[in-house]
């Protein structure tokens, strides 16, 4: 019974201090952890077992398909720097394929000081994007290329403008041709979809 009581106390202490490091300096974290270890029967859970904290910064989401045109990544980098946002790359492909597409741009992202997070999504594209974006209010908008499935569906009007919970920016690429850009300008909805 005594061991069960200690275990329950340890669990309650861990829950009480689980978010202690969220927005604290290293000195403040040390003070809280020192107090926790002095108050508890056993030492609290070590830092290596805790989940890494996520940045509370606003983020731009980039929908990554099977290719990454330079215009799309340049637009995203410039926008993140200008708005002081971080970057979340969303893909339904494999992690290896995504890393291969992003690797040539790693130096530019690092030079711009942009924190990039790669998120692997599952399921059908639109419902999967919808699920992720609804659960992540830090996403300011979603960028996609005009030559991919999502971009073409927005430009041709197949996709409802309110299909996703965030604004969608369709980035014009050389692959997308001037005709697609002209067509998108005619169908542009200033409230939720734009062409960059």
C-alpha positions in Angstrom: 0.0 0.0 0.0 2.9 2.3 0.9 4.4 1.8 -2.6 1.1 2.6 -4.3 0.8 5.8 -2.3 4.3 6.9 -3.3 3.6 6.0 -7.0 0.3 8.1 -7.0 2.1 11.0 -5.3 4.9 10.8 -7.9 2.3 10.8 -10.7 0.5 13.8 -9.2 3.7 15.7 -8.7 4.7 15.0 -12.4 1.3 16.3 -13.5 1.6 19.4 -11.4 4.9 20.4 -12.9 4.4 19.1 -16.4 4.0 22.5 -17.9 6.5 24.3 -15.7 9.0 24.8 -18.4 6.7 26.1 -21.1 7.6 29.8 -21.0 10.3 30.0 -18.3 14.0 30.8 -18.4 16.5 28.2 -17.5 17.0 29.8 -14.1 13.2 29.7 -13.4 13.0 26.1 -14.6 15.8 25.1 -12.2 14.1 26.8 -9.3 10.8 25.1 -10.0 12.4 21.7 -10.4 14.4 22.2 -7.2 11.2 23.0 -5.3 9.5 20.0 -6.8 12.3 17.6 -5.8 12.4 19.0 -2.3 8.6 18.6 -1.9 8.2 15.2 -3.4 9.1 11.8 -2.0 11.1 10.9 -5.2 12.7 13.1 -7.8 10.4 14.2 -10.6 10.5 12.8 -14.1 13.8 13.6 -15.9 13.8 16.1 -18.8 14.7 13.4 -21.3 11.4 11.7 -20.8 9.2 14.8 -21.3 7.8 15.9 -24.6 9.6 18.8 -26.3 7.7 22.0 -26.0 6.2 23.5 -29.1 6.7 27.1 -30.1 3.7 29.3 -29.6 4.7 31.4 -32.6 2.4 31.9 -35.5 3.2 29.6 -38.4 2.8 29.4 -42.2 1.9 26.0 -43.5 3.3 24.8 -46.8 1.5 21.9 -48.5 4.2 19.7 -50.0 3.4 17.3 -52.9 5.8 15.4 -55.1 7.8 18.4 -56.0 8.9 21.8 -54.5 9.3 24.6 -57.1 11.8 27.3 -56.1 9.1 30.0 -56.4 7.0 28.2 -53.7 9.8 27.9 -51.1 11.1 31.4 -51.9 7.6 32.9 -51.3 7.3 31.0 -48.0 10.7 32.0 -46.8 10.2 35.7 -47.6 6.7 35.6 -46.0 7.9 33.9 -42.8 10.7 36.5 -42.5 8.4 39.5 -43.2 5.7 38.3 -40.8 8.1 36.8 -38.2 6.3 33.4 -38.6 7.7 29.9 -38.4 7.1 27.2 -41.0 5.2 24.0 -40.9 5.5 21.7 -43.9 2.5 19.4 -44.4 2.8 16.3 -46.6 1.0 13.0 -47.3 4.2 11.6 -48.9 7.0 9.7 -47.2 9.3 11.5 -44.8 12.3 10.5 -46.9 10.8 12.1 -50.1 9.8 15.2 -48.1 13.3 15.6 -46.7 14.8 15.1 -50.2 12.7 18.0 -51.5 13.5 20.2 -48.5 17.2 19.5 -48.2 18.3 21.9 -51.0 16.6 24.7 -49.2 17.8 23.9 -45.7 20.6 26.5 -45.8 18.2 29.3 -46.9 15.8 28.4 -44.1 18.6 28.4 -41.6 20.0 31.6 -42.9 16.6 33.2 -42.5 16.3 31.9 -39.0 13.1 30.0 -39.7 12.1 27.1 -37.5 10.8 24.4 -39.8 8.6 21.6 -38.6 7.7 18.6 -41.0 4.4 17.0 -40.3 3.4 13.7 -42.0 -0.4 13.5 -42.6 -2.5 10.4 -43.3 -5.7 9.7 -45.2 -7.3 11.6 -48.0 -5.7 15.0 -48.7 -8.6 17.5 -48.1 -10.0 15.8 -44.9 -6.4 15.2 -43.6 -5.5 18.9 -44.1 -8.8 20.0 -42.6 -8.2 17.8 -39.5 -4.7 19.2 -39.0 -5.5 22.8 -39.6 -8.6 22.8 -37.3 -6.4 21.4 -34.5 -3.6 24.0 -34.9 -4.8 27.5 -34.4 -1.2 28.8 -34.8 -1.4 28.3 -38.5 -2.0 31.7 -40.2 -2.5 30.4 -43.7 -1.7 27.5 -46.0 0.5 28.0 -49.1 0.5 25.6 -52.0 1.8 25.6 -55.6 -0.5 26.2 -58.5 0.6 23.1 -60.5 -0.4 20.6 -57.7 -3.7 19.0 -57.0 -4.8 21.5 -54.3 -3.6 24.6 -56.1 -5.3 23.6 -59.4 -8.5 22.7 -57.6 -8.7 26.2 -56.0 -7.7 27.9 -59.3 -10.3 26.1 -61.4 -13.1 26.6 -58.8 -13.5 22.8 -58.2 -12.6 23.4 -54.5 -14.9 25.5 -52.4 -13.2 28.6 -51.1 -14.1 27.8 -47.5 -13.1 24.1 -47.8 -10.2 24.7 -45.3 -10.4 26.6 -42.0 -7.5 28.9 -43.0 -6.8 31.2 -46.0 -5.1 29.5 -48.9 -2.4 31.2 -50.9 -1.7 29.6 -54.3 1.8 30.3 -55.4 2.3 30.9 -59.1 5.2 28.8 -60.5 6.7 28.7 -64.0 5.1 25.2 -64.3 1.7 26.8 -63.7 1.8 28.8 -66.9 0.6 32.4 -67.4 -2.9 31.1 -68.5 -3.5 29.4 -65.1 -2.4 32.6 -63.4 -4.8 34.7 -65.5 -7.6 32.2 -64.8 -6.9 32.3 -61.1 -7.0 36.1 -61.0 -10.4 36.1 -62.5 -11.7 33.6 -60.0 -9.8 34.9 -56.9 -11.8 35.3 -53.7 -10.2 38.1 -51.6 -11.5 36.7 -48.4 -10.0 33.3 -48.4 -7.8 32.5 -51.5 -5.2 34.5 -53.2 -2.4 34.0 -55.8 1.1 35.0 -55.0 
